[in-house]
Amino acid sequence: MIAPFLGQAQTDARLMQFPDVSDTQITFTFSDDIWLVDKKGGTAHRLTSPAGPEMYPKFSPDGTQIAFSANYNGNYDVFVMPTTGGIPKRLTFHGMPDLVQGWTSDGSSVLFTSCRESGKERFSQFYTISVQGGMPEKLPVPYGEFASYSPSGKQLAYTDRSRVNRNWKRYRGGTAPDVLLFDLTTFETNNITSNAANDELPMWIEDAVYYMSDNGPEKRNNLWKYDLKTKQNSQLTQFKDFDITFPSNSQKDIVFEAGGSLYLFDIASNNSNKIEVNIVSDRQAMIPKTVKVEGDLQSASISPDGNRVIAEARGELFSLPAKEGFVSNLSNTSGVAERRPEISPDGKLIAFWSDASGEYQLSTRSLTSTPETNTLTKFKTGFGYNLFWSPDSKTITTIN
């Protein structure tokens, strides 16, 4: 008997986010859940599965626990759970988002950022919370986004602003972050990068502070190092196509994501290796389902006689009655997006944009005969907007 093919359960993972590394394992967020995989790669297993998203997982210094931020109750709070699995323990209960940054050097508390005391949510500050629970303690740093403790726990490498979640790159301006060193006893602050580039996500490892920066000739985020003895900055990786994102460290390695894959940087050898990760999942997002689209209607066009409307919703084209009548899905192309339908003045054709080829092309479809799509353009780039028919229904003007 031949078993029916139902789709592969194991997939080569991409779009992994927020990785961290211990002496033996890597943790990361994939599909809004936290996963674990051997540091050498292989098949990962899922550590969390609630409906809410989890992010910023960080191993405790001894690798036995993972702290993370999760939106289980309508707000991002700090949770901690054993690396071997278990029920997450909630540590913070404030109404503002609390985002995990790491652990104190002794592993007794979790470091996180929050804008809970900023008044109008214009800036964040650093707090620690004991893994046993209790009230958070605010650090004496005016503003803070990302940070890492020194090995002694007496200093902090941090950024007071961040652009990692902004929607454009290669920024050079007043909000570009620098990496600062802050003495938690004397409050002395020292800027160790001080350039026009974006320097952030510091990691304090022994006598050096590693960080992410787009200051190199590639103008891509790469891994950099500041030597605390020589006071020199040096570039360690040379990614030219994709930026690295969210580097995080153990005492021996730094893990980061680039181009959808995970890489492990060996501190002793200064070499990076790609980590192959397989995910075993039911891939729920791939299961076909019927969805109501009445709340997702976007552009629409009225027929010349006023009896029907062609509307776009979730990338499909629908024919709707003006008052009473049937509703028809004209395109019915799962995986293809049709946009901006416009009915010709004679009522015989609809013009629309379709990305069936991989790029948006101007297309038409008959409303009176065989409903086949006719592709009119061969654009290689760009995005299509409004369409306008000539009064004789022979010419179309586009905005793209």
Secondary structure, DSSP 8 states (H G I E B T S, - for coil): --------SEEE--S-EEEEE-SSEEEEEETTEEEEEETT-EEEEES---SS-EEEEEE-TTSSEEEEEEESSSSEEEEEEETT----EE----SS-EEEEEE-TTSSEEEEEE-TTSSSS---EEEEEETT----EE-S-SS-SEEEE-TTSSEEEEESS--TTSS--S--STT----EEEETTT--EEES--SSS-EEEEEEETTEEEEEE--STT-S-EEEEEETTTTEEEE----SSS-EEEEEE-SSEEEEEETTEEEEEETTTTEEEEE-EEEE---GGGS------TT-EEEEEE-TTSSEEEEEETTEEEEEESSSS--EES---TT--EEEEEE-TTSSEEEEEE-TTSS-EEEEEESSS---EEE----SS-----EEE-TTSS-EEE--
